Amino acid sequence: MSFDQFTKEVLEPFTGKSICVCDKESGATLSELQIEKVTETESGEFDSLSVILKGNPEVQLPQNTYTFKSEAFDEVELFMVPNSVDSYQIIVSRKKS
């Protein structure tokens, strides 16, 4: 999947469903996270997309670039940060055309 195809329209129908988080280098599955909330905002020259994910508090992932796999978008590499012991966030910003 192209980075530009990672949109609210693609993700929102999959709210409540799981996505696979994999190691960028080896492809090994690290965890499954549930898409909890997808929001879009516009400001100035940029549009941004925020995706909140929930996971198992016993499997904590550090901030990093991961490969995400899902039936929603096939496969894409994105940077993810932890918000709490079981919550994560991906923010994608794009310059308006």
N, CA, C and O atoms as CSV, one atom per row, in Angstrom:
chain,resi,resn,atom,element,x,y,z
A,1,MET,N,N,0.835,-1.179,0.000
A,1,MET,CA,C,0.000,0.000,0.000
A,1,MET,C,C,0.876,1.237,0.000
A,1,MET,O,O,1.921,1.290,0.649
A,2,SER,N,N,0.429,2.205,-0.730
A,2,SER,CA,C,1.100,3.494,-0.742
A,2,SER,C,C,0.741,4.266,0.521
A,2,SER,O,O,-0.380,4.172,1.022
A,3,PHE,N,N,1.691,5.019,1.022
A,3,PHE,CA,C,1.494,5.868,2.197
A,3,PHE,C,C,0.273,6.770,2.007
A,3,PHE,O,O,-0.470,7.010,2.958
A,4,ASP,N,N,0.061,7.271,0.785
A,4,ASP,CA,C,-1.056,8.170,0.497
A,4,ASP,C,C,-2.412,7.476,0.580
A,4,ASP,O,O,-3.436,8.151,0.683
A,5,GLN,N,N,-2.441,6.158,0.537
A,5,GLN,CA,C,-3.698,5.415,0.622
A,5,GLN,C,C,-4.092,5.107,2.066
A,5,GLN,O,O,-5.162,4.544,2.298
A,6,PHE,N,N,-3.271,5.455,3.019
A,6,PHE,CA,C,-3.557,5.252,4.441
A,6,PHE,C,C,-4.427,6.428,4.878
A,6,PHE,O,O,-3.912,7.444,5.344
A,7,THR,N,N,-5.750,6.290,4.728
A,7,THR,CA,C,-6.682,7.395,4.945
A,7,THR,C,C,-7.795,7.011,5.919
A,7,THR,O,O,-7.984,5.837,6.240
A,8,LYS,N,N,-8.516,8.015,6.375
A,8,LYS,CA,C,-9.658,7.794,7.260
A,8,LYS,C,C,-10.702,6.923,6.570
A,8,LYS,O,O,-11.280,6.031,7.190
A,9,GLU,N,N,-10.941,7.180,5.295
A,9,GLU,CA,C,-11.941,6.409,4.551
A,9,GLU,C,C,-11.586,4.924,4.503
A,9,GLU,O,O,-12.472,4.071,4.556
A,10,VAL,N,N,-10.317,4.618,4.405
A,10,VAL,CA,C,-9.869,3.222,4.377
A,10,VAL,C,C,-9.952,2.600,5.768
A,10,VAL,O,O,-10.388,1.457,5.908
A,11,LEU,N,N,-9.537,3.341,6.801
A,11,LEU,CA,C,-9.413,2.782,8.152
A,11,LEU,C,C,-10.701,2.758,8.971
A,11,LEU,O,O,-10.935,1.813,9.725
A,12,GLU,N,N,-11.527,3.775,8.832
A,12,GLU,CA,C,-12.694,3.903,9.714
A,12,GLU,C,C,-13.607,2.671,9.728
A,12,GLU,O,O,-14.083,2.303,10.802
A,13,PRO,N,N,-13.874,2.018,8.595
A,13,PRO,CA,C,-14.718,0.817,8.641
A,13,PRO,C,C,-14.103,-0.335,9.451
A,13,PRO,O,O,-14.800,-1.287,9.803
A,14,PHE,N,N,-12.818,-0.248,9.740
A,14,PHE,CA,C,-12.134,-1.313,10.480
A,14,PHE,C,C,-11.950,-0.976,11.960
A,14,PHE,O,O,-11.226,-1.676,12.669
A,15,THR,N,N,-12.599,0.088,12.428
A,15,THR,CA,C,-12.565,0.425,13.852
A,15,THR,C,C,-13.090,-0.767,14.650
A,15,THR,O,O,-14.139,-1.329,14.334
A,16,GLY,N,N,-12.346,-1.140,15.685
A,16,GLY,CA,C,-12.700,-2.305,16.491
A,16,GLY,C,C,-12.051,-3.595,16.022
A,16,GLY,O,O,-12.128,-4.613,16.709
A,17,LYS,N,N,-11.413,-3.564,14.864
A,17,LYS,CA,C,-10.743,-4.758,14.337
A,17,LYS,C,C,-9.246,-4.673,14.594
A,17,LYS,O,O,-8.706,-3.600,14.864
A,18,SER,N,N,-8.592,-5.814,14.506
A,18,SER,CA,C,-7.164,-5.899,14.817
A,18,SER,C,C,-6.289,-5.718,13.592
A,18,SER,O,O,-6.667,-6.059,12.471
A,19,ILE,N,N,-5.100,-5.167,13.843
A,19,ILE,CA,C,-4.058,-5.111,12.829
A,19,ILE,C,C,-2.803,-5.751,13.420
A,19,ILE,O,O,-2.595,-5.750,14.633
A,20,CYS,N,N,-1.995,-6.282,12.552
A,20,CYS,CA,C,-0.770,-6.961,12.962
A,20,CYS,C,C,0.389,-5.964,12.929
A,20,CYS,O,O,0.574,-5.247,11.945
A,21,VAL,N,N,1.164,-5.926,14.008
A,21,VAL,CA,C,2.349,-5.068,14.087
A,21,VAL,C,C,3.567,-5.974,13.948
A,21,VAL,O,O,3.758,-6.902,14.734
A,22,CYS,N,N,4.386,-5.692,12.939
A,22,CYS,CA,C,5.531,-6.552,12.642
A,22,CYS,C,C,6.835,-5.763,12.681
A,22,CYS,O,O,6.861,-4.553,12.455
A,23,ASP,N,N,7.912,-6.480,12.972
A,23,ASP,CA,C,9.247,-5.893,12.933
A,23,ASP,C,C,9.552,-5.479,11.499
A,23,ASP,O,O,9.366,-6.260,10.566
A,24,LYS,N,N,10.017,-4.257,11.332
A,24,LYS,CA,C,10.291,-3.711,10.006
A,24,LYS,C,C,11.372,-4.497,9.269
A,24,LYS,O,O,11.302,-4.660,8.051
A,25,GLU,N,N,12.356,-4.976,9.992
A,25,GLU,CA,C,13.482,-5.675,9.361
A,25,GLU,C,C,13.190,-7.152,9.097
A,25,GLU,O,O,13.361,-7.631,7.975
A,26,SER,N,N,12.750,-7.869,10.127
A,26,SER,CA,C,12.579,-9.319,9.997
A,26,SER,C,C,11.190,-9.731,9.523
A,26,SER,O,O,11.010,-10.829,8.996
A,27,GLY,N,N,10.205,-8.844,9.711
A,27,GLY,CA,C,8.835,-9.196,9.355
A,27,GLY,C,C,8.125,-10.007,10.423
A,27,GLY,O,O,6.959,-10.365,10.258
A,28,ALA,N,N,8.825,-10.304,11.531
A,28,ALA,CA,C,8.230,-11.108,12.609
A,28,ALA,C,C,7.083,-10.346,13.275
A,28,ALA,O,O,7.181,-9.143,13.518
A,29,THR,N,N,6.007,-11.056,13.564
A,29,THR,CA,C,4.864,-10.455,14.250
A,29,THR,C,C,5.235,-10.149,15.693
A,29,THR,O,O,5.725,-11.020,16.411
A,30,LEU,N,N,5.000,-8.903,16.118
A,30,LEU,CA,C,5.316,-8.470,17.476
A,30,LEU,C,C,4.076,-8.404,18.356
A,30,LEU,O,O,4.137,-8.695,19.550
A,31,SER,N,N,2.955,-8.021,17.761
A,31,SER,CA,C,1.724,-7.866,18.533
A,31,SER,C,C,0.554,-7.654,17.584
A,31,SER,O,O,0.737,-7.394,16.395
A,32,GLU,N,N,-0.643,-7.769,18.127
A,32,GLU,CA,C,-1.862,-7.392,17.416
A,32,GLU,C,C,-2.471,-6.241,18.187
A,32,GLU,O,O,-2.604,-6.311,19.409
A,33,LEU,N,N,-2.842,-5.185,17.486
A,33,LEU,CA,C,-3.457,-4.020,18.108
A,33,LEU,C,C,-4.820,-3.782,17.472
A,33,LEU,O,O,-5.036,-4.076,16.296
A,34,GLN,N,N,-5.725,-3.248,18.265
A,34,GLN,CA,C,-7.075,-2.973,17.790
A,34,GLN,C,C,-7.200,-1.493,17.425
A,34,GLN,O,O,-6.788,-0.620,18.188
A,35,ILE,N,N,-7.769,-1.225,16.258
A,35,ILE,CA,C,-8.022,0.161,15.856
A,35,ILE,C,C,-9.163,0.686,16.722
A,35,ILE,O,O,-10.290,0.197,16.644
A,36,GLU,N,N,-8.860,1.685,17.547
A,36,GLU,CA,C,-9.863,2.217,18.474
A,36,GLU,C,C,-10.540,3.478,17.950
A,36,GLU,O,O,-11.753,3.638,18.092
A,37,LYS,N,N,-9.763,4.373,17.345
A,37,LYS,CA,C,-10.328,5.649,16.904
A,37,LYS,C,C,-9.512,6.202,15.744
A,37,LYS,O,O,-8.283,6.145,15.750
A,38,VAL,N,N,-10.211,6.735,14.750
A,38,VAL,CA,C,-9.568,7.346,13.590
A,38,VAL,C,C,-10.134,8.757,13.447
A,38,VAL,O,O,-11.343,8.930,13.301
A,39,THR,N,N,-9.262,9.762,13.487
A,39,THR,CA,C,-9.719,11.146,13.335
A,39,THR,C,C,-8.862,11.872,12.310
A,39,THR,O,O,-7.688,11.562,12.111
A,40,GLU,N,N,-9.487,12.838,11.674
A,40,GLU,CA,C,-8.815,13.618,10.647
A,40,GLU,C,C,-8.935,15.091,11.017
A,40,GLU,O,O,-9.989,15.536,11.472
A,41,THR,N,N,-7.867,15.842,10.825
A,41,THR,CA,C,-7.918,17.285,11.069
A,41,THR,C,C,-7.248,18.014,9.916
A,41,THR,O,O,-6.389,17.468,9.224
A,42,GLU,N,N,-7.658,19.251,9.730
A,42,GLU,CA,C,-7.053,20.109,8.713
A,42,GLU,C,C,-6.516,21.345,9.404
A,42,GLU,O,O,-7.166,21.915,10.280
A,43,SER,N,N,-5.325,21.752,9.000
A,43,SER,CA,C,-4.785,22.987,9.556
A,43,SER,C,C,-3.788,23.564,8.574
A,43,SER,O,O,-2.801,22.924,8.210
A,44,GLY,N,N,-4.063,24.778,8.157
A,44,GLY,CA,C,-3.136,25.453,7.258
A,44,GLY,C,C,-2.849,24.672,5.996
A,44,GLY,O,O,-3.756,24.353,5.227
A,45,GLU,N,N,-1.588,24.368,5.790
A,45,GLU,CA,C,-1.142,23.684,4.579
A,45,GLU,C,C,-1.205,22.164,4.673
A,45,GLU,O,O,-0.906,21.475,3.698
A,46,PHE,N,N,-1.591,21.628,5.840
A,46,PHE,CA,C,-1.511,20.184,6.038
A,46,PHE,C,C,-2.846,19.572,6.465
A,46,PHE,O,O,-3.651,20.202,7.149
A,47,ASP,N,N,-3.050,18.334,6.041
A,47,ASP,CA,C,-4.113,17.472,6.549
A,47,ASP,C,C,-3.423,16.432,7.410
A,47,ASP,O,O,-2.322,15.987,7.083
A,48,SER,N,N,-4.054,16.040,8.504
A,48,SER,CA,C,-3.440,14.993,9.324
A,48,SER,C,C,-4.472,13.959,9.746
A,48,SER,O,O,-5.663,14.243,9.872
A,49,LEU,N,N,-3.976,12.768,9.956
A,49,LEU,CA,C,-4.776,11.619,10.343
A,49,LEU,C,C,-4.181,11.052,11.621
A,49,LEU,O,O,-2.975,10.818,11.703
A,50,SER,N,N,-5.025,10.834,12.611
A,50,SER,CA,C,-4.590,10.236,13.871
A,50,SER,C,C,-5.301,8.902,14.044
A,50,SER,O,O,-6.519,8.810,13.896
A,51,VAL,N,N,-4.527,7.873,14.357
A,51,VAL,CA,C,-5.087,6.547,14.597
A,51,VAL,C,C,-4.682,6.118,16.003
A,51,VAL,O,O,-3.494,6.026,16.313
A,52,ILE,N,N,-5.674,5.856,16.850
A,52,ILE,CA,C,-5.428,5.362,18.205
A,52,ILE,C,C,-5.630,3.855,18.188
A,52,ILE,O,O,-6.638,3.352,17.692
A,53,LEU,N,N,-4.650,3.143,18.741
A,53,LEU,CA,C,-4.664,1.679,18.777
A,53,LEU,C,C,-4.607,1.204,20.218
A,53,LEU,O,O,-3.955,1.826,21.056
A,54,LYS,N,N,-5.287,0.105,20.506
A,54,LYS,CA,C,-5.253,-0.502,21.843
A,54,LYS,C,C,-4.608,-1.870,21.744
A,54,LYS,O,O,-4.804,-2.603,20.775
A,55,GLY,N,N,-3.821,-2.203,22.788
A,55,GLY,CA,C,-3.145,-3.487,22.793
A,55,GLY,C,C,-3.155,-4.138,24.153
A,55,GLY,O,O,-3.783,-3.649,25.092
A,56,ASN,N,N,-2.463,-5.228,24.244
A,56,ASN,CA,C,-2.317,-5.985,25.478
A,56,ASN,C,C,-1.295,-5.264,26.362
A,56,ASN,O,O,-0.165,-5.045,25.926
A,57,PRO,N,N,-1.665,-4.889,27.595
A,57,PRO,CA,C,-0.715,-4.178,28.456
A,57,PRO,C,C,0.520,-5.008,28.816
A,57,PRO,O,O,1.521,-4.462,29.279
A,58,GLU,N,N,0.451,-6.318,28.605
A,58,GLU,CA,C,1.596,-7.180,28.912
A,58,GLU,C,C,2.604,-7.233,27.767
A,58,GLU,O,O,3.715,-7.735,27.941
A,59,VAL,N,N,2.224,-6.718,26.596
A,59,VAL,CA,C,3.125,-6.682,25.439
A,59,VAL,C,C,3.288,-5.218,25.047
A,59,VAL,O,O,2.485,-4.678,24.287
A,60,GLN,N,N,4.329,-4.582,25.570
A,60,GLN,CA,C,4.537,-3.155,25.325
A,60,GLN,C,C,5.546,-2.951,24.200
A,60,GLN,O,O,6.613,-3.566,24.177
A,61,LEU,N,N,5.188,-2.086,23.285
A,61,LEU,CA,C,6.052,-1.782,22.146
A,61,LEU,C,C,6.613,-0.370,22.289
A,61,LEU,O,O,5.866,0.553,22.613
A,62,PRO,N,N,7.914,-0.179,22.055
A,62,PRO,CA,C,8.486,1.169,22.127
A,62,PRO,C,C,8.142,1.965,20.868
A,62,PRO,O,O,7.710,1.398,19.865
A,63,GLN,N,N,8.337,3.278,20.928
A,63,GLN,CA,C,8.135,4.068,19.712
A,63,GLN,C,C,9.140,3.601,18.681
A,63,GLN,O,O,10.313,3.380,18.980
A,64,ASN,N,N,8.650,3.455,17.452
A,64,ASN,CA,C,9.501,2.918,16.401
A,64,ASN,C,C,8.714,2.932,15.094
A,64,ASN,O,O,7.510,3.188,15.081
A,65,THR,N,N,9.407,2.654,14.009
A,65,THR,CA,C,8.749,2.431,12.728
A,65,THR,C,C,8.495,0.939,12.603
A,65,THR,O,O,9.411,0.127,12.731
A,66,TYR,N,N,7.239,0.588,12.351
A,66,TYR,CA,C,6.819,-0.806,12.255
A,66,TYR,C,C,6.147,-1.050,10.910
A,66,TYR,O,O,5.695,-0.120,10.241
A,67,THR,N,N,6.094,-2.313,10.535
A,67,THR,CA,C,5.288,-2.717,9.390
A,67,THR,C,C,3.934,-3.146,9.937
A,67,THR,O,O,3.852,-4.019,10.801
A,68,PHE,N,N,2.880,-2.530,9.432
A,68,PHE,CA,C,1.516,-2.854,9.850
A,68,PHE,C,C,0.847,-3.628,8.729
A,68,PHE,O,O,0.951,-3.267,7.557
A,69,LYS,N,N,0.153,-4.708,9.110
A,69,LYS,CA,C,-0.548,-5.538,8.131
A,69,LYS,C,C,-2.005,-5.669,8.551
A,69,LYS,O,O,-2.319,-5.881,9.722
A,70,SER,N,N,-2.890,-5.535,7.558
A,70,SER,CA,C,-4.317,-5.610,7.839
A,70,SER,C,C,-5.081,-5.848,6.552
A,70,SER,O,O,-4.598,-5.530,5.465
A,71,GLU,N,N,-6.282,-6.412,6.676
A,71,GLU,CA,C,-7.139,-6.541,5.502
A,71,GLU,C,C,-7.602,-5.164,5.032
A,71,GLU,O,O,-8.019,-5.011,3.884
A,72,ALA,N,N,-7.531,-4.162,5.907
A,72,ALA,CA,C,-7.949,-2.800,5.553
A,72,ALA,C,C,-7.000,-2.168,4.544
A,72,ALA,O,O,-7.437,-1.458,3.639
A,73,PHE,N,N,-5.689,-2.426,4.696
A,73,PHE,CA,C,-4.717,-1.712,3.866
A,73,PHE,C,C,-3.542,-2.562,3.432
A,73,PHE,O,O,-2.545,-2.010,2.967
A,74,ASP,N,N,-3.609,-3.853,3.558
A,74,ASP,CA,C,-2.544,-4.771,3.171
A,74,ASP,C,C,-1.320,-4.569,4.061
A,74,ASP,O,O,-1.261,-5.152,5.144
A,75,GLU,N,N,-0.343,-3.766,3.644
A,75,GLU,CA,C,0.899,-3.599,4.414
A,75,GLU,C,C,1.455,-2.190,4.215
A,75,GLU,O,O,1.502,-1.679,3.096
A,76,VAL,N,N,1.880,-1.565,5.332
A,76,VAL,CA,C,2.445,-0.219,5.251
A,76,VAL,C,C,3.400,-0.007,6.425
A,76,VAL,O,O,3.160,-0.515,7.520
A,77,GLU,N,N,4.484,0.744,6.199
A,77,GLU,CA,C,5.429,1.081,7.272
A,77,GLU,C,C,5.089,2.458,7.820
A,77,GLU,O,O,4.999,3.430,7.070
A,78,LEU,N,N,4.898,2.536,9.158
A,78,LEU,CA,C,4.542,3.788,9.813
A,78,LEU,C,C,5.231,3.893,11.165
A,78,LEU,O,O,5.591,2.887,11.777
A,79,PHE,N,N,5.406,5.124,11.618
A,79,PHE,CA,C,5.986,5.394,12.931
A,79,PHE,C,C,4.859,5.418,13.960
A,79,PHE,O,O,3.841,6.078,13.752
A,80,MET,N,N,5.037,4.704,15.065
A,80,MET,CA,C,4.026,4.604,16.116
A,80,MET,C,C,4.654,4.950,17.459
A,80,MET,O,O,5.798,4.589,17.736
A,81,VAL,N,N,3.883,5.660,18.295
A,81,VAL,CA,C,4.350,6.006,19.642
A,81,VAL,C,C,3.365,5.486,20.679
A,81,VAL,O,O,2.159,5.458,20.434
A,82,PRO,N,N,3.880,5.070,21.848
A,82,PRO,CA,C,2.975,4.662,22.927
A,82,PRO,C,C,2.395,5.897,23.618
A,82,PRO,O,O,3.094,6.888,23.829
A,83,ASN,N,N,1.105,5.823,23.967
A,83,ASN,CA,C,0.446,6.869,24.759
A,83,ASN,C,C,0.329,6.449,26.212
A,83,ASN,O,O,0.306,7.287,27.114
A,84,SER,N,N,0.256,5.149,26.430
A,84,SER,CA,C,0.162,4.571,27.772
A,84,SER,C,C,0.582,3.113,27.664
A,84,SER,O,O,1.082,2.679,26.626
A,85,VAL,N,N,0.379,2.366,28.726
A,85,VAL,CA,C,0.822,0.976,28.758
A,85,VAL,C,C,0.106,0.116,27.701
A,85,VAL,O,O,0.654,-0.898,27.267
A,86,ASP,N,N,-1.108,0.505,27.285
A,86,ASP,CA,C,-1.841,-0.302,26.305
A,86,ASP,C,C,-2.425,0.522,25.154
A,86,ASP,O,O,-3.282,0.032,24.419
A,87,SER,N,N,-1.973,1.758,24.993
A,87,SER,CA,C,-2.501,2.632,23.947
A,87,SER,C,C,-1.356,3.193,23.103
A,87,SER,O,O,-0.301,3.558,23.621
A,88,TYR,N,N,-1.592,3.253,21.791
A,88,TYR,CA,C,-0.583,3.721,20.844
A,88,TYR,C,C,-1.222,4.698,19.864
A,88,TYR,O,O,-2.442,4.729,19.698
A,89,GLN,N,N,-0.367,5.501,19.214
A,89,GLN,CA,C,-0.886,6.460,18.247
A,89,GLN,C,C,0.020,6.533,17.026
A,89,GLN,O,O,1.247,6.504,17.122
A,90,ILE,N,N,-0.632,6.627,15.880
A,90,ILE,CA,C,0.041,6.889,14.606
A,90,ILE,C,C,-0.531,8.206,14.100
A,90,ILE,O,O,-1.749,8.382,14.058
A,91,ILE,N,N,0.341,9.128,13.716
A,91,ILE,CA,C,-0.109,10.383,13.113
A,91,ILE,C,C,0.539,10.501,11.740
A,91,ILE,O,O,1.754,10.374,11.592
A,92,VAL,N,N,-0.295,10.746,10.749
A,92,VAL,CA,C,0.177,10.924,9.384
A,92,VAL,C,C,-0.209,12.329,8.948
A,92,VAL,O,O,-1.387,12.686,8.986
A,93,SER,N,N,0.770,13.132,8.535
A,93,SER,CA,C,0.506,14.486,8.031
A,93,SER,C,C,0.894,14.557,6.567
A,93,SER,O,O,1.938,14.054,6.151
A,94,ARG,N,N,0.028,15.194,5.799
A,94,ARG,CA,C,0.281,15.348,4.369
A,94,ARG,C,C,0.079,16.805,3.970
A,94,ARG,O,O,-0.858,17.461,4.425
A,95,LYS,N,N,0.954,17.291,3.131
A,95,LYS,CA,C,0.800,18.647,2.609
A,95,LYS,C,C,-0.358,18.649,1.613
A,95,LYS,O,O,-0.452,17.784,0.743
A,96,LYS,N,N,-1.237,19.640,1.761
A,96,LYS,CA,C,-2.369,19.758,0.842
A,96,LYS,C,C,-1.857,20.067,-0.557
A,96,LYS,O,O,-0.873,20.784,-0.737
A,97,SER,N,N,-2.552,19.507,-1.540
A,97,SER,CA,C,-2.118,19.764,-2.927
A,97,SER,C,C,-2.875,20.911,-3.542
A,97,SER,O,O,-2.636,21.259,-4.698
